[in-house]
């Protein structure tokens, strides 16, 4: 179960700054885990089966200089 908390801000700029600081304080691996949890929750609402993040690999040929 996820906790929900609320903060009140006096401006949208103040809210944006607090949002940036909040997400910057969370380690990258935890941010990816949160994203995957949100994706799985969305998939259950839409009736999609269990699926992880898609992996895409491309080889890009760059012209020689």
PyMOL Python script that loads the backbone (N, CA, C, O; Angstrom):
from pymol import cmd

cmd.read_pdbstr("""\
ATOM      1  N   UNK A   1       0.845  -1.182   0.000  1.00  0.00           N
ATOM      2  CA  UNK A   1       0.000   0.000   0.000  1.00  0.00           C
ATOM      3  C   UNK A   1       0.886   1.240   0.000  1.00  0.00           C
ATOM      4  O   UNK A   1       1.828   1.337   0.787  1.00  0.00           O
ATOM      5  N   UNK A   2       0.592   2.155  -0.855  1.00  0.00           N
ATOM      6  CA  UNK A   2       1.359   3.384  -0.980  1.00  0.00           C
ATOM      7  C   UNK A   2       0.771   4.472  -0.095  1.00  0.00           C
ATOM      8  O   UNK A   2      -0.447   4.636  -0.032  1.00  0.00           O
ATOM      9  N   UNK A   3       1.631   5.208   0.583  1.00  0.00           N
ATOM     10  CA  UNK A   3       1.173   6.340   1.391  1.00  0.00           C
ATOM     11  C   UNK A   3       0.930   7.536   0.481  1.00  0.00           C
ATOM     12  O   UNK A   3       1.641   7.743  -0.503  1.00  0.00           O
ATOM     13  N   UNK A   4      -0.065   8.303   0.820  1.00  0.00           N
ATOM     14  CA  UNK A   4      -0.368   9.521   0.073  1.00  0.00           C
ATOM     15  C   UNK A   4      -0.200  10.688   1.021  1.00  0.00           C
ATOM     16  O   UNK A   4      -0.725  10.666   2.135  1.00  0.00           O
ATOM     17  N   UNK A   5       0.528  11.708   0.591  1.00  0.00           N
ATOM     18  CA  UNK A   5       0.692  12.890   1.411  1.00  0.00           C
ATOM     19  C   UNK A   5       0.425  14.116   0.556  1.00  0.00           C
ATOM     20  O   UNK A   5       0.547  14.074  -0.668  1.00  0.00           O
ATOM     21  N   UNK A   6       0.068  15.184   1.199  1.00  0.00           N
ATOM     22  CA  UNK A   6      -0.318  16.410   0.506  1.00  0.00           C
ATOM     23  C   UNK A   6       0.489  17.569   1.070  1.00  0.00           C
ATOM     24  O   UNK A   6       0.676  17.686   2.281  1.00  0.00           O
ATOM     25  N   UNK A   7       0.963  18.421   0.173  1.00  0.00           N
ATOM     26  CA  UNK A   7       1.646  19.652   0.588  1.00  0.00           C
ATOM     27  C   UNK A   7       0.964  20.817  -0.112  1.00  0.00           C
ATOM     28  O   UNK A   7       0.486  20.683  -1.238  1.00  0.00           O
ATOM     29  N   UNK A   8       0.924  21.941   0.551  1.00  0.00           N
ATOM     30  CA  UNK A   8       0.290  23.130   0.007  1.00  0.00           C
ATOM     31  C   UNK A   8       1.378  24.133  -0.359  1.00  0.00           C
ATOM     32  O   UNK A   8       2.280  24.393   0.438  1.00  0.00           O
ATOM     33  N   UNK A   9       1.294  24.696  -1.565  1.00  0.00           N
ATOM     34  CA  UNK A   9       2.279  25.649  -2.046  1.00  0.00           C
ATOM     35  C   UNK A   9       1.610  26.969  -2.363  1.00  0.00           C
ATOM     36  O   UNK A   9       0.415  27.026  -2.654  1.00  0.00           O
ATOM     37  N   UNK A  10       2.397  28.027  -2.303  1.00  0.00           N
ATOM     38  CA  UNK A  10       1.839  29.358  -2.567  1.00  0.00           C
ATOM     39  C   UNK A  10       1.902  29.735  -4.046  1.00  0.00           C
ATOM     40  O   UNK A  10       1.280  30.711  -4.466  1.00  0.00           O
ATOM     41  N   UNK A  11       2.662  28.952  -4.848  1.00  0.00           N
ATOM     42  CA  UNK A  11       2.729  29.239  -6.289  1.00  0.00           C
ATOM     43  C   UNK A  11       3.054  27.959  -7.051  1.00  0.00           C
ATOM     44  O   UNK A  11       3.515  26.970  -6.480  1.00  0.00           O
ATOM     45  N   UNK A  12       2.800  28.007  -8.359  1.00  0.00           N
ATOM     46  CA  UNK A  12       3.128  26.854  -9.203  1.00  0.00           C
ATOM     47  C   UNK A  12       4.641  26.675  -9.308  1.00  0.00           C
ATOM     48  O   UNK A  12       5.131  25.547  -9.370  1.00  0.00           O
ATOM     49  N   UNK A  13       5.385  27.790  -9.329  1.00  0.00           N
ATOM     50  CA  UNK A  13       6.847  27.692  -9.383  1.00  0.00           C
ATOM     51  C   UNK A  13       7.397  26.997  -8.143  1.00  0.00           C
ATOM     52  O   UNK A  13       8.303  26.170  -8.241  1.00  0.00           O
ATOM     53  N   UNK A  14       6.853  27.331  -6.985  1.00  0.00           N
ATOM     54  CA  UNK A  14       7.273  26.692  -5.737  1.00  0.00           C
ATOM     55  C   UNK A  14       6.967  25.196  -5.776  1.00  0.00           C
ATOM     56  O   UNK A  14       7.768  24.382  -5.316  1.00  0.00           O
ATOM     57  N   UNK A  15       5.825  24.843  -6.318  1.00  0.00           N
ATOM     58  CA  UNK A  15       5.437  23.432  -6.430  1.00  0.00           C
ATOM     59  C   UNK A  15       6.371  22.695  -7.379  1.00  0.00           C
ATOM     60  O   UNK A  15       6.807  21.585  -7.074  1.00  0.00           O
ATOM     61  N   UNK A  16       6.687  23.294  -8.525  1.00  0.00           N
ATOM     62  CA  UNK A  16       7.586  22.656  -9.497  1.00  0.00           C
ATOM     63  C   UNK A  16       8.970  22.417  -8.889  1.00  0.00           C
ATOM     64  O   UNK A  16       9.567  21.359  -9.087  1.00  0.00           O
ATOM     65  N   UNK A  17       9.471  23.399  -8.152  1.00  0.00           N
ATOM     66  CA  UNK A  17      10.784  23.259  -7.524  1.00  0.00           C
ATOM     67  C   UNK A  17      10.773  22.137  -6.480  1.00  0.00           C
ATOM     68  O   UNK A  17      11.707  21.338  -6.417  1.00  0.00           O
ATOM     69  N   UNK A  18       9.728  22.079  -5.670  1.00  0.00           N
ATOM     70  CA  UNK A  18       9.616  21.027  -4.653  1.00  0.00           C
ATOM     71  C   UNK A  18       9.515  19.653  -5.320  1.00  0.00           C
ATOM     72  O   UNK A  18      10.075  18.679  -4.815  1.00  0.00           O
ATOM     73  N   UNK A  19       8.808  19.567  -6.448  1.00  0.00           N
ATOM     74  CA  UNK A  19       8.671  18.311  -7.177  1.00  0.00           C
ATOM     75  C   UNK A  19      10.030  17.856  -7.702  1.00  0.00           C
ATOM     76  O   UNK A  19      10.382  16.683  -7.577  1.00  0.00           O
ATOM     77  N   UNK A  20      10.796  18.777  -8.291  1.00  0.00           N
ATOM     78  CA  UNK A  20      12.140  18.442  -8.778  1.00  0.00           C
ATOM     79  C   UNK A  20      13.034  17.948  -7.636  1.00  0.00           C
ATOM     80  O   UNK A  20      13.747  16.955  -7.780  1.00  0.00           O
ATOM     81  N   UNK A  21      12.989  18.649  -6.507  1.00  0.00           N
ATOM     82  CA  UNK A  21      13.814  18.257  -5.370  1.00  0.00           C
ATOM     83  C   UNK A  21      13.415  16.887  -4.833  1.00  0.00           C
ATOM     84  O   UNK A  21      14.274  16.088  -4.458  1.00  0.00           O
ATOM     85  N   UNK A  22      12.114  16.618  -4.795  1.00  0.00           N
ATOM     86  CA  UNK A  22      11.632  15.323  -4.302  1.00  0.00           C
ATOM     87  C   UNK A  22      12.171  14.186  -5.170  1.00  0.00           C
ATOM     88  O   UNK A  22      12.732  13.221  -4.649  1.00  0.00           O
ATOM     89  N   UNK A  23      12.004  14.294  -6.495  1.00  0.00           N
ATOM     90  CA  UNK A  23      12.436  13.217  -7.380  1.00  0.00           C
ATOM     91  C   UNK A  23      13.952  13.119  -7.456  1.00  0.00           C
ATOM     92  O   UNK A  23      14.483  12.023  -7.634  1.00  0.00           O
ATOM     93  N   UNK A  24      14.665  14.240  -7.325  1.00  0.00           N
ATOM     94  CA  UNK A  24      16.128  14.211  -7.332  1.00  0.00           C
ATOM     95  C   UNK A  24      16.677  13.505  -6.098  1.00  0.00           C
ATOM     96  O   UNK A  24      17.775  12.951  -6.142  1.00  0.00           O
ATOM     97  N   UNK A  25      15.930  13.515  -4.999  1.00  0.00           N
ATOM     98  CA  UNK A  25      16.376  12.877  -3.760  1.00  0.00           C
ATOM     99  C   UNK A  25      16.212  11.359  -3.792  1.00  0.00           C
ATOM    100  O   UNK A  25      16.783  10.661  -2.954  1.00  0.00           O
ATOM    101  N   UNK A  26      15.446  10.845  -4.739  1.00  0.00           N
ATOM    102  CA  UNK A  26      15.208   9.405  -4.838  1.00  0.00           C
ATOM    103  C   UNK A  26      16.264   8.800  -5.754  1.00  0.00           C
ATOM    104  O   UNK A  26      16.476   9.305  -6.856  1.00  0.00           O
ATOM    105  N   UNK A  27      16.936   7.726  -5.325  1.00  0.00           N
ATOM    106  CA  UNK A  27      17.966   7.098  -6.165  1.00  0.00           C
ATOM    107  C   UNK A  27      17.373   6.626  -7.507  1.00  0.00           C
ATOM    108  O   UNK A  27      16.208   6.233  -7.561  1.00  0.00           O
ATOM    109  N   UNK A  28      18.169   6.665  -8.588  1.00  0.00           N
ATOM    110  CA  UNK A  28      17.669   6.286  -9.917  1.00  0.00           C
ATOM    111  C   UNK A  28      17.022   4.905  -9.962  1.00  0.00           C
ATOM    112  O   UNK A  28      15.991   4.735 -10.612  1.00  0.00           O
ATOM    113  N   UNK A  29      17.606   3.915  -9.284  1.00  0.00           N
ATOM    114  CA  UNK A  29      17.018   2.566  -9.306  1.00  0.00           C
ATOM    115  C   UNK A  29      15.626   2.563  -8.681  1.00  0.00           C
ATOM    116  O   UNK A  29      14.733   1.856  -9.149  1.00  0.00           O
ATOM    117  N   UNK A  30      15.445   3.349  -7.630  1.00  0.00           N
ATOM    118  CA  UNK A  30      14.131   3.436  -6.989  1.00  0.00           C
ATOM    119  C   UNK A  30      13.127   4.141  -7.898  1.00  0.00           C
ATOM    120  O   UNK A  30      11.953   3.775  -7.930  1.00  0.00           O
ATOM    121  N   UNK A  31      13.590   5.158  -8.640  1.00  0.00           N
ATOM    122  CA  UNK A  31      12.689   5.854  -9.578  1.00  0.00           C
ATOM    123  C   UNK A  31      12.206   4.909 -10.664  1.00  0.00           C
ATOM    124  O   UNK A  31      11.037   4.944 -11.047  1.00  0.00           O
ATOM    125  N   UNK A  32      13.110   4.058 -11.166  1.00  0.00           N
ATOM    126  CA  UNK A  32      12.722   3.075 -12.183  1.00  0.00           C
ATOM    127  C   UNK A  32      11.733   2.071 -11.591  1.00  0.00           C
ATOM    128  O   UNK A  32      10.776   1.680 -12.258  1.00  0.00           O
ATOM    129  N   UNK A  33      11.957   1.654 -10.349  1.00  0.00           N
ATOM    130  CA  UNK A  33      11.034   0.719  -9.694  1.00  0.00           C
ATOM    131  C   UNK A  33       9.657   1.349  -9.521  1.00  0.00           C
ATOM    132  O   UNK A  33       8.642   0.676  -9.701  1.00  0.00           O
ATOM    133  N   UNK A  34       9.612   2.626  -9.178  1.00  0.00           N
ATOM    134  CA  UNK A  34       8.333   3.330  -9.041  1.00  0.00           C
ATOM    135  C   UNK A  34       7.627   3.404 -10.389  1.00  0.00           C
ATOM    136  O   UNK A  34       6.418   3.192 -10.475  1.00  0.00           O
ATOM    137  N   UNK A  35       8.386   3.706 -11.445  1.00  0.00           N
ATOM    138  CA  UNK A  35       7.817   3.753 -12.792  1.00  0.00           C
ATOM    139  C   UNK A  35       7.239   2.396 -13.183  1.00  0.00           C
ATOM    140  O   UNK A  35       6.146   2.324 -13.744  1.00  0.00           O
ATOM    141  N   UNK A  36       7.970   1.322 -12.887  1.00  0.00           N
ATOM    142  CA  UNK A  36       7.483  -0.013 -13.234  1.00  0.00           C
ATOM    143  C   UNK A  36       6.219  -0.353 -12.449  1.00  0.00           C
ATOM    144  O   UNK A  36       5.307  -0.984 -12.983  1.00  0.00           O
ATOM    145  N   UNK A  37       6.163   0.061 -11.188  1.00  0.00           N
ATOM    146  CA  UNK A  37       4.954  -0.169 -10.382  1.00  0.00           C
ATOM    147  C   UNK A  37       3.755   0.586 -10.977  1.00  0.00           C
ATOM    148  O   UNK A  37       2.650   0.049 -11.060  1.00  0.00           O
ATOM    149  N   UNK A  38       3.990   1.823 -11.382  1.00  0.00           N
ATOM    150  CA  UNK A  38       2.904   2.614 -11.983  1.00  0.00           C
ATOM    151  C   UNK A  38       2.466   2.009 -13.312  1.00  0.00           C
ATOM    152  O   UNK A  38       1.275   1.981 -13.620  1.00  0.00           O
ATOM    153  N   UNK A  39       3.442   1.515 -14.116  1.00  0.00           N
ATOM    154  CA  UNK A  39       3.107   0.884 -15.388  1.00  0.00           C
ATOM    155  C   UNK A  39       2.270  -0.374 -15.179  1.00  0.00           C
ATOM    156  O   UNK A  39       1.301  -0.606 -15.903  1.00  0.00           O
ATOM    157  N   UNK A  40       2.644  -1.190 -14.186  1.00  0.00           N
ATOM    158  CA  UNK A  40       1.899  -2.417 -13.903  1.00  0.00           C
ATOM    159  C   UNK A  40       0.485  -2.098 -13.420  1.00  0.00           C
ATOM    160  O   UNK A  40      -0.470  -2.789 -13.778  1.00  0.00           O
ATOM    161  N   UNK A  41       0.355  -1.049 -12.606  1.00  0.00           N
ATOM    162  CA  UNK A  41      -0.969  -0.649 -12.126  1.00  0.00           C
ATOM    163  C   UNK A  41      -1.836  -0.192 -13.295  1.00  0.00           C
ATOM    164  O   UNK A  41      -3.007  -0.563 -13.384  1.00  0.00           O
ATOM    165  N   UNK A  42      -1.263   0.613 -14.191  1.00  0.00           N
ATOM    166  CA  UNK A  42      -1.993   1.070 -15.372  1.00  0.00           C
ATOM    167  C   UNK A  42      -2.410  -0.115 -16.239  1.00  0.00           C
ATOM    168  O   UNK A  42      -3.540  -0.164 -16.726  1.00  0.00           O
ATOM    169  N   UNK A  43      -1.491  -1.079 -16.434  1.00  0.00           N
ATOM    170  CA  UNK A  43      -1.791  -2.251 -17.254  1.00  0.00           C
ATOM    171  C   UNK A  43      -2.945  -3.052 -16.660  1.00  0.00           C
ATOM    172  O   UNK A  43      -3.769  -3.583 -17.405  1.00  0.00           O
ATOM    173  N   UNK A  44      -3.021  -3.150 -15.333  1.00  0.00           N
ATOM    174  CA  UNK A  44      -4.120  -3.893 -14.710  1.00  0.00           C
ATOM    175  C   UNK A  44      -5.445  -3.161 -14.915  1.00  0.00           C
ATOM    176  O   UNK A  44      -6.487  -3.798 -15.071  1.00  0.00           O
ATOM    177  N   UNK A  45      -5.411  -1.820 -14.915  1.00  0.00           N
ATOM    178  CA  UNK A  45      -6.644  -1.067 -15.172  1.00  0.00           C
ATOM    179  C   UNK A  45      -7.127  -1.292 -16.599  1.00  0.00           C
ATOM    180  O   UNK A  45      -8.331  -1.374 -16.845  1.00  0.00           O
ATOM    181  N   UNK A  46      -6.189  -1.392 -17.539  1.00  0.00           N
ATOM    182  CA  UNK A  46      -6.531  -1.539 -18.955  1.00  0.00           C
ATOM    183  C   UNK A  46      -6.753  -2.986 -19.360  1.00  0.00           C
ATOM    184  O   UNK A  46      -7.147  -3.256 -20.495  1.00  0.00           O
ATOM    185  N   UNK A  47      -6.505  -3.925 -18.443  1.00  0.00           N
ATOM    186  CA  UNK A  47      -6.723  -5.327 -18.736  1.00  0.00           C
ATOM    187  C   UNK A  47      -5.589  -5.974 -19.523  1.00  0.00           C
ATOM    188  O   UNK A  47      -5.776  -7.041 -20.108  1.00  0.00           O
ATOM    189  N   UNK A  48      -4.424  -5.347 -19.546  1.00  0.00           N
ATOM    190  CA  UNK A  48      -3.267  -5.919 -20.230  1.00  0.00           C
ATOM    191  C   UNK A  48      -2.600  -6.936 -19.315  1.00  0.00           C
ATOM    192  O   UNK A  48      -2.653  -6.815 -18.091  1.00  0.00           O
ATOM    193  N   UNK A  49      -1.971  -7.940 -19.922  1.00  0.00           N
ATOM    194  CA  UNK A  49      -1.267  -8.942 -19.136  1.00  0.00           C
ATOM    195  C   UNK A  49       0.013  -8.384 -18.546  1.00  0.00           C
ATOM    196  O   UNK A  49       0.392  -7.243 -18.811  1.00  0.00           O
ATOM    197  N   UNK A  50       0.671  -9.202 -17.745  1.00  0.00           N
ATOM    198  CA  UNK A  50       1.942  -8.790 -17.145  1.00  0.00           C
ATOM    199  C   UNK A  50       2.989  -8.653 -18.242  1.00  0.00           C
ATOM    200  O   UNK A  50       3.194  -9.565 -19.042  1.00  0.00           O
ATOM    201  N   UNK A  51       3.632  -7.526 -18.264  1.00  0.00           N
ATOM    202  CA  UNK A  51       4.683  -7.284 -19.243  1.00  0.00           C
ATOM    203  C   UNK A  51       5.639  -6.268 -18.645  1.00  0.00           C
ATOM    204  O   UNK A  51       5.211  -5.288 -18.034  1.00  0.00           O
ATOM    205  N   UNK A  52       6.914  -6.497 -18.816  1.00  0.00           N
ATOM    206  CA  UNK A  52       7.904  -5.550 -18.312  1.00  0.00           C
ATOM    207  C   UNK A  52       8.103  -4.410 -19.289  1.00  0.00           C
ATOM    208  O   UNK A  52       7.390  -4.289 -20.284  1.00  0.00           O
ATOM    209  N   UNK A  53       9.082  -3.578 -18.989  1.00  0.00           N
ATOM    210  CA  UNK A  53       9.406  -2.501 -19.909  1.00  0.00           C
ATOM    211  C   UNK A  53       9.984  -3.097 -21.189  1.00  0.00           C
ATOM    212  O   UNK A  53      10.734  -4.072 -21.145  1.00  0.00           O
ATOM    213  N   UNK A  54       9.632  -2.508 -22.321  1.00  0.00           N
ATOM    214  CA  UNK A  54      10.151  -2.999 -23.594  1.00  0.00           C
ATOM    215  C   UNK A  54      11.624  -2.628 -23.729  1.00  0.00           C
ATOM    216  O   UNK A  54      12.053  -1.546 -23.329  1.00  0.00           O
ATOM    217  N   UNK A  55      12.365  -3.534 -24.290  1.00  0.00           N
ATOM    218  CA  UNK A  55      13.782  -3.297 -24.535  1.00  0.00           C
ATOM    219  C   UNK A  55      13.971  -3.102 -26.041  1.00  0.00           C
ATOM    220  O   UNK A  55      13.534  -3.935 -26.835  1.00  0.00           O
ATOM    221  N   UNK A  56      14.602  -2.034 -26.421  1.00  0.00           N
ATOM    222  CA  UNK A  56      14.848  -1.763 -27.831  1.00  0.00           C
ATOM    223  C   UNK A  56      16.330  -1.494 -28.016  1.00  0.00           C
ATOM    224  O   UNK A  56      16.928  -0.688 -27.303  1.00  0.00           O
ATOM    225  N   UNK A  57      16.912  -2.184 -28.989  1.00  0.00           N
ATOM    226  CA  UNK A  57      18.319  -1.988 -29.302  1.00  0.00           C
ATOM    227  C   UNK A  57      18.416  -1.708 -30.791  1.00  0.00           C
ATOM    228  O   UNK A  57      17.833  -2.421 -31.608  1.00  0.00           O
ATOM    229  N   UNK A  58      19.148  -0.677 -31.131  1.00  0.00           N
ATOM    230  CA  UNK A  58      19.359  -0.344 -32.532  1.00  0.00           C
ATOM    231  C   UNK A  58      20.842  -0.062 -32.740  1.00  0.00           C
ATOM    232  O   UNK A  58      21.497   0.528 -31.880  1.00  0.00           O
ATOM    233  N   UNK A  59      21.359  -0.481 -33.872  1.00  0.00           N
ATOM    234  CA  UNK A  59      22.718  -0.140 -34.258  1.00  0.00           C
ATOM    235  C   UNK A  59      22.597   0.999 -35.257  1.00  0.00           C
ATOM    236  O   UNK A  59      21.936   0.872 -36.288  1.00  0.00           O
ATOM    237  N   UNK A  60      23.230   2.092 -34.944  1.00  0.00           N
ATOM    238  CA  UNK A  60      23.142   3.261 -35.819  1.00  0.00           C
ATOM    239  C   UNK A  60      24.471   3.436 -36.524  1.00  0.00           C
ATOM    240  O   UNK A  60      25.522   3.554 -35.895  1.00  0.00           O
ATOM    241  N   UNK A  61      24.399   3.449 -37.836  1.00  0.00           N
ATOM    242  CA  UNK A  61      25.601   3.663 -38.654  1.00  0.00           C
ATOM    243  C   UNK A  61      25.788   5.157 -38.822  1.00  0.00           C
ATOM    244  O   UNK A  61      24.921   5.837 -39.371  1.00  0.00           O
ATOM    245  N   UNK A  62      26.920   5.675 -38.349  1.00  0.00           N
ATOM    246  CA  UNK A  62      27.220   7.096 -38.490  1.00  0.00           C
ATOM    247  C   UNK A  62      28.151   7.286 -39.682  1.00  0.00           C
ATOM    248  O   UNK A  62      29.049   6.475 -39.909  1.00  0.00           O
ATOM    249  N   UNK A  63      27.937   8.352 -40.438  1.00  0.00           N
ATOM    250  CA  UNK A  63      28.849   8.599 -41.570  1.00  0.00           C
ATOM    251  C   UNK A  63      30.231   8.956 -41.047  1.00  0.00           C
ATOM    252  O   UNK A  63      30.372   9.590 -40.001  1.00  0.00           O
ATOM    253  N   UNK A  64      31.238   8.542 -41.787  1.00  0.00           N
ATOM    254  CA  UNK A  64      32.609   8.849 -41.377  1.00  0.00           C
ATOM    255  C   UNK A  64      32.878  10.330 -41.628  1.00  0.00           C
ATOM    256  O   UNK A  64      32.370  10.924 -42.579  1.00  0.00           O
ATOM    257  N   UNK A  65      33.683  10.899 -40.756  1.00  0.00           N
ATOM    258  CA  UNK A  65      33.992  12.326 -40.878  1.00  0.00           C
ATOM    259  C   UNK A  65      35.159  12.561 -41.779  1.00  0.00           C
ATOM    260  O   UNK A  65      35.553  13.708 -41.992  1.00  0.00           O
TER     261      UNK A  65
END
""", "prot")
cmd.dss("prot")
cmd.show_as("cartoon", "prot")
cmd.util.cbc("prot")
cmd.orient("prot")
